[in-house]
Amino acid sequence: MRTDFTYLSYTAYANSIAVDSIGQSYHGKLTLHEALQQWGESLKKYGEEEGFTVR
């Protein structure tokens, strides 16, 4: 079991935008890899805009 896992401070936001990217994969507009990459980039950008240190 990992002990270093923590939820994002903005997990609710992350969940709310997941369909923006993942949904495109479901409908064949993006591969799952592309969708997850897009979602990650969106989360990173949001985190930085909110003043979080994102690695």
C-alpha positions as CSV (number, residue, x, y, z in Angstrom):
1,M,0.0,0.0,0.0
2,R,1.3,3.4,-0.9
3,T,1.5,5.9,1.9
4,D,2.4,9.0,-0.2
5,F,-0.9,9.2,-2.1
6,T,-3.0,12.3,-1.6
7,Y,-6.0,13.7,-3.4
8,L,-5.7,16.9,-5.4
9,S,-6.7,20.0,-3.5
10,Y,-9.1,20.5,-6.5
11,T,-10.3,16.9,-6.9
12,A,-13.9,18.0,-7.4
13,Y,-12.8,20.2,-10.3
14,A,-10.7,17.3,-11.8
15,N,-13.8,15.0,-11.7
16,S,-16.0,17.7,-13.2
17,I,-13.8,18.2,-16.3
18,A,-12.9,14.5,-16.8
19,V,-15.8,14.0,-19.3
20,D,-14.4,16.9,-21.4
21,S,-11.4,14.7,-22.4
22,I,-12.4,11.1,-21.5
23,G,-15.8,11.6,-23.2
24,Q,-14.0,12.4,-26.5
25,S,-12.2,9.0,-26.2
26,Y,-15.5,7.2,-25.6
27,H,-16.9,8.8,-28.8
28,G,-13.8,7.9,-30.8
29,K,-12.6,11.5,-31.3
30,L,-9.4,10.9,-29.3
31,T,-7.5,7.8,-28.2
32,L,-7.6,7.0,-24.5
33,H,-4.0,8.0,-24.2
34,E,-4.6,11.4,-25.9
35,A,-7.6,12.0,-23.7
36,L,-5.8,11.2,-20.5
37,Q,-2.9,13.4,-21.6
38,Q,-5.3,16.3,-22.4
39,W,-7.0,15.9,-19.1
40,G,-3.6,15.9,-17.3
41,E,-2.5,19.1,-19.1
42,S,-5.8,20.8,-18.2
43,L,-5.4,19.9,-14.6
44,K,-1.8,21.1,-14.5
45,K,-2.8,24.4,-16.1
46,Y,-5.6,24.9,-13.6
47,G,-3.4,24.0,-10.6
48,E,-0.8,26.5,-11.7
49,E,-3.4,29.2,-12.3
50,E,-4.7,28.6,-8.7
51,G,-1.2,29.0,-7.3
52,F,-0.4,25.3,-6.6
53,T,3.1,23.8,-7.3
54,V,2.5,21.2,-10.0
55,R,5.1,18.5,-10.8
